[in-house]
Amino acid sequence: MHLDDDADGARARSHFLGDAPPHLRDRDTGALCLLGCSCGIDACWPLLARLRVTATQVTWSGFHQLHRPEWGELPLGPYVFPRPAYEAALATPVPLAQDPLAPLLGKE
């Protein structure tokens, strides 16, 4: 996701703990955008999943692609993360110097 204007990471932490803004959620399922399009618009062809957050773990499940309802739920997950490790990863994101898809798209 493109979070250039999230210097302290607060928006990303909030989003990935389930408090995503309405434009990055599926209004029918409540699933939120985990992965946006490489075009830079997060709501463009997003990969969505339901998040379940408890005191001890975070679970991603019910993966689907909003613009391809005929695909149904994708055969991914569920992925369960220990909440302390999940929050630690959100607190120390790894900045990328370049879009990892750039070589595949001929944008080196």
Secondary structure as UniProt FT lines:
FT   TURN            4..5
FT   TURN            7..8
FT   HELIX           10..16
FT   TURN            17..18
FT   HELIX           22..24
FT   TURN            27..29
FT   STRAND          32..35
FT   TURN            38..39
FT   TURN            42..43
FT   STRAND          47..53
FT   STRAND          57..65
FT   TURN            66..67
FT   HELIX           69..71
FT   STRAND          79..82
FT   HELIX           83..91
FT   TURN            100..106
//
